[in-house]
Amino acid sequence: MIRSLVILLALAAPPDSIDVLPESVVTAYRQPDKVIPAQTLQGERLERLNALSVADAIRYFSGVQIKDYGGVGGLKTINVRSMGSQHVGVFYDGVQLGNAQNGQIDLGKYSLENMESVTLYNGQKGTAVQSAKDYASASAVYLQTRTPVFRNGRRTNLKASLAGGSFGTVNPSVYWEQRVGARASNSFNAEYLYTTGRYRFSYRKKDGYDTTAVRQNGDVRALRVEDGFFGRIPDGNWRLKFYFYDSERGYPGAFVREEPGKFRHEDRQWDTDFFTQGSLYKEWGDYHVNASFKYAYDYLHYLSDPRLDVSTMYVDNRYRQQEAYASVAQEYRITRRWDVDLAADYQFNTLDADLVNFVYPSRHTVLTALSTSLRLEKLKLQGSLLHTFVADYARQAGAAAGHRSHWTPTAVLQYTPFESRNLSLRAFYKRIFRMPTLNDLYYTFIGNKYLKPEFTAQYNIGLTWDRTFPKSRLRKAGISLDAYYNEVENKIIAMPASNQFQWTMVNLGRVGIRGLDAAASASMAVGGVTADLRLTYTFQKAQDFTDPESPWYGGQIPYIPWHSGSLIAGFQWKAWHLDYSFLYTGERYEAVANIPENHAQPWYTSDLSLSRGFKAGAHELKGTLAVNNIFNQQYEVVKCYPMPGTNFRLILSWIL
Amino acid sequence: MKKILFLLSLLLVLAACREPEEIIPSTQTGVGGGDAGDIAGFFLLNEGNMGSNKCTLDFYDYASGIYSKNIFAERNPEIVQELGDVGNDMAIYGSRLWVVVNCSNLVEVIDVRTGWHIDQISIPNCRSITFKDQYAYVSSYAGPVEIDPNARLGYVAKIDTSSLEIIDTCTVGYQPEEMAVVGDNLYVANSGGYRVPNYDNTVSVVDLHIFREVQKIDVAPNLHRMEADAYGNIWVSSRGDYYDIPSMTFVISSENNAVIDVLDLLACTDMTLCGDSLYVYSNTWNYFSQTSDVNYAIVDVKTHQVVTRKFITDGTEQQFQNPYGIAVNPNTREIFVTDARDYVTPGKVYCFSPEGRLKWSANTGDIPSRIVFTHTPLL
């Protein structure tokens, strides 16, 4: 059991017997360990969401808010349990995606096209042989791309898709998997996306104005190319990945009062991201090692040109970020039930920008994690201690913040009271922080090098219950329920310095979050129809406790609804699939002053899709029609950023 | 299965309908009235944070002693997206209230008696307003773009107050802010705020007969506020560069169009003139020390001497997070100071007796800034 745990859960490491396993078993490999609250969408379930980006899939998890500025190109960030988007680590094939500049990962940039699974962990992933970074954020999202699987002695897998639809979207992609020799394989994936980003939206007030406009300058052109090598060695495996992303997008800006159609809003951004990463996993009896590395280069060019839009200020800035990363994680199995892990990571970041008075910061980060796990008959215990050392340097003397050194613990407990193992109870405590980003500290005029890290503490108790019913129409059912209390201290917030155009960063905020995450799932078969359902509900009371003198002390923090939820229902009949998904975000406020002026209405959208597969020999064809926001609800996730109404997506794919 | 279908159809029905949001009504607070002679009350402009479209208008009525928050939206439900994004300046001229809505790129013209929208005048990146005879003058950052987009001059638009049409424009310095009229000259404070660190440091002199810039007066970097006194002098503030050069106040004589006095110890974020008393507050930021410094002063514009460094005498100023606007009622000499707090939550307006003791305070919209007194009661 332990052996399988080790092999199965090392996300960075592909299972060594991959080519003989049927696909269903392979996907079961990535079932997250239930010790820590985790939610996953994978394989066919993920594909049947017919969503474009990772952000669209994560919306169906409980405890999550996606901040979405609308449209294909609008920024989409994830906030888990109201601690803030910068507390969420996002991992791509096991290695963290970095953004030392602003700590923000735009999930809208990551495609679902080649994604095998998307998993969200509250606290941290609790698997064996994991890097120190896996311990280093308050919650984490793992994006796992497809690993080649060759069935029936095949040597080549090929898939070509063409998707298109509303907003002038064209989205072709190819996926090619090739066996290379007996012990290695390669996967190549390329995807292109173009959209005009234009959509109609309306703003309507009761007994007041009713206006309809078209979102302008939301076009996106993006190319993504990925190539991965996968190989086996005796008692181990390795993988190597190259990732390239190049895009140009317009910024439609906030929709505010203006003479309609007069100003063009021509702000644009160009991104070029490249990374290469690899890992090597090897077992020597009871001693297991995983080593990994990454190099990333991100280039961003932002242009706001008054020659194109008379109302704007001229901005023409280029930012270049580089990141080098290496990690060694090792595990020693002391007994069958007890093991210890030690992981050490080193990371180096630089930021270069053509800003006035820029200090050209660089940052060294050393992370060391010691952890242990004990598996008794009914009780599982995991404990870890992370040490973080951060040292910043700047080209300009005296401009850099000092060194930082912090110890942060995590404790996880799982109790399975009954023989049947259907029910388990769990609890965890975690304390972790995020460093101020390089922008927080050094951005010209705004940055403040005296900032302290922002700490979070999480207390969670919960239960899961799962059962299969082999002879019943209800084949499988599961429930998970977690209650938590989180605290954010020294929250880094932007504060006005002395006027609208001058802000600075300060450690001022304190937030207390009480929440409840619930999820239920069921699979059933009636006649020839199989159905699966997934239901989530989230309650959050996230209060601002920054200033006891403030009249808004204790107010619900911006954009966090008290109630939210989702439903996914999928039906299959012969080669037909019908999928319905529903999202609900309850009322919330756009500022900590919970007054009518800041009130935001609830919104809820329904998406429906129908698909059918055709098989002809070795060839397989599949067509999908998806209709999103079928009731054409006009809504905003972020104030002044209208979301699209009803839209369509048609996907055709050919699989060999 | 049936249950699921039932649940699904229930959700579908639920998902189908949603009531549109209501226009936000005004909020009334009784703060106590008084007799202010021919002044009926004042309008207060809340800037609203950039990109939030939360510029709002409040009204205080002396007769009833009621402070009404957010009066524009409910009186003008047909105006799409209410007052707009970032109200930067406001003034009453005749029977009309003119609001310069910076990021909405327009000037809103309102009837002072009813609070009803009359018209809007489109001016990109408009900043401040002043009047002379039958014309309104609005400064704007958005002058013609020459070869270097970074060196783009601002302009002043001349608006006919009866036709509400722009009849002429005049190019001035970089990113022009406040203006003042003395005789037949319009003085414009140029900031150059978009050109950091190459701030503009001039005041443009525009001859209103020909409506052309005829002179540039060298003053100091990053000019901002402007007040004309009864002695033919123009008081202009410099914000400095937030590093080595502090904020200061300068006096320009309209006789020779030259700087005649420098009040280097008078930092100024905003000022208001009442009789011979110039009420000044400063809320200045320094990047080296990462601190802000708040000060208050009254200057006698006749002698150029600071009369007092403290016009709030009861310690109320200790409660201010970010003082942001100042006004003095010319009839009662009551002093009004606004606090923008953290800019993302509602601010507050404080009313002080002429002796500087708190009379009342009220919650405002986000970032309360300008106050203008009106002789006409608002219906």
Interface residues (C-beta under 8 A of the other chain):
Chain A: Y203 R204 K205 K206 D207 G208 Y209 T211 G253 A254 F255 V256 R257 E258 E259 K262 F263 D305 P306 R307 V310 S311 T312 M313 Y314 D316 V356 N357 F445 N448 Y450 M495 P496 A497 S498 N499 Q500 F501 Q502 T504 M524 V526 V529 A531 L533 S550 P551 W552 L567 A569 Y580 F582 E590 A591 V592 A593 I595 P596 E597 H599 Q601 P602 W603 Y604 T605 S606 F631 Q633 K639 C640
Chain B: M1 I4 L8 L11 L12 L14 A15 A16 R18 E19 P20 E21 E22 I23 I24 P25 E47 N49 M50 G51 S52 N53 K54 T56 N70 P77 E78 I79 V80 Q81 E82 L83 G84 D85 V86 V101 C103 S104 N105 L106 Q120 S122 P124 N125 Y141 A142 V145 P149 N150 R152 G193 Y194 V196 P197 Y242 T269 N283 T284 W285 Y287 Q290 S292 N322 A340 R341 D342 Y343 V344 T345 P346 N363 G365 D366 I367
